[in-house]
């Protein structure tokens, strides 16, 4: 059990390092059940497949994979969302659902005061 917690702690530290320092950075070690080994993480490019028109903005991982074969890893460990102008997703004021396993969903009917979703782009953190 301790090995599993060390793995997740290392993964979190590596995420913070890669997210705050550069788009590709080597992490000190990845812990596996057998033995530690070097690892690295990388960010994909940003994807914006859907506009906010219609029912909202849907940047779904399944659609992004279909439209960009081989460009997104099988099991992303994190996701980052921004507005298409580069502002942080939080600046949108939108209620969004975001997950590295699903992608980003912004539904117009979930916004306060009859507001509409902004246009988002997403990228995924992957383990080499």
C-alpha positions in Angstrom: 0.0 0.0 0.0 2.9 2.4 0.8 4.3 1.9 -2.7 1.0 2.9 -4.3 0.8 6.1 -2.2 4.4 6.9 -3.1 3.5 6.5 -6.7 0.6 8.9 -6.5 2.6 11.4 -4.5 5.4 11.2 -7.1 2.8 11.7 -9.8 1.4 14.8 -8.1 4.9 16.3 -7.7 5.8 15.5 -11.3 2.5 17.2 -12.4 3.4 20.3 -10.4 6.9 20.4 -11.8 5.8 19.9 -15.4 2.9 22.3 -15.1 4.8 25.1 -13.5 8.2 24.9 -15.2 7.9 23.8 -18.8 5.9 21.8 -21.4 8.3 18.9 -21.1 10.4 18.1 -18.0 12.0 15.0 -16.7 10.7 13.8 -13.3 13.1 12.3 -10.8 11.6 8.8 -10.7 8.4 6.9 -11.3 7.6 4.2 -8.7 6.4 0.9 -10.0 5.6 -2.2 -8.1 9.0 -3.7 -9.2 11.5 -0.8 -9.0 11.9 2.9 -9.5 12.7 4.0 -13.1 13.1 7.3 -14.9 10.0 8.8 -16.3 8.9 11.9 -18.1 5.6 13.6 -18.7 4.6 15.9 -21.6 1.7 18.2 -22.5 -0.1 17.7 -25.7 -0.9 20.7 -27.8 -4.1 22.5 -27.1 -7.2 21.3 -28.9 -10.4 23.3 -29.7 -12.8 21.2 -31.7 -16.1 22.7 -30.7 -17.4 26.3 -30.7 -19.6 27.5 -27.9 -22.6 27.7 -30.1 -25.6 25.4 -29.8 -25.9 23.7 -26.4 -22.5 24.7 -25.2 -18.8 23.9 -25.6 -17.9 20.2 -25.8 -14.2 19.3 -25.8 -14.6 15.6 -25.3 -11.5 13.4 -25.1 -13.3 10.7 -27.2 -14.0 13.2 -30.0 -10.5 14.7 -29.8 -8.9 11.3 -30.1 -11.1 10.4 -33.1 -10.2 13.7 -34.9 -6.5 13.5 -33.9 -5.5 9.8 -34.1 -2.3 9.0 -32.2 -1.8 12.4 -30.8 -3.3 12.0 -27.3 -2.1 9.2 -25.0 -4.3 6.4 -23.8 -4.5 7.5 -20.2 -4.0 11.2 -19.6 -3.1 12.0 -16.0 -4.3 15.6 -16.0 -6.1 18.2 -18.1 -5.7 21.9 -18.5 -8.4 24.2 -19.9 -8.1 27.8 -21.1 -10.3 30.1 -23.1 -9.3 30.2 -26.7 -7.7 33.7 -26.1 -5.3 32.1 -23.6 -7.0 33.3 -20.4 -7.4 30.7 -17.6 -10.7 28.7 -17.6 -11.6 30.2 -14.2 -11.7 33.6 -15.9 -14.7 32.5 -17.9 -17.1 32.5 -15.0 -18.7 29.4 -16.5 -19.8 26.3 -14.7 -17.8 23.5 -16.4 -17.2 19.8 -16.0 -13.5 18.9 -16.5 -11.7 15.6 -16.2 -8.6 14.0 -17.9 -10.8 10.9 -18.6 -13.7 12.9 -20.2 -12.4 16.2 -21.3 -14.3 19.5 -20.8 -18.1 20.0 -20.9 -19.7 23.4 -20.7 -23.5 23.4 -21.1 -25.3 26.7 -21.8 -28.3 25.6 -19.7 -26.0 25.2 -16.6 -24.9 28.8 -16.6 -26.2 31.4 -14.2 -28.5 34.2 -15.3 -29.1 32.8 -18.7 -25.4 33.2 -19.7 -23.6 31.2 -22.3 -20.5 29.2 -22.4 -17.2 30.8 -23.5 -15.0 29.0 -26.1 -12.5 26.7 -24.5 -9.4 24.8 -25.5 -7.9 21.8 -23.6 -4.6 19.9 -23.4 -3.7 16.7 -21.7 -0.7 15.7 -19.5 0.7 12.3 -20.6 3.3 9.9 -19.2 5.9 8.8 -21.7 
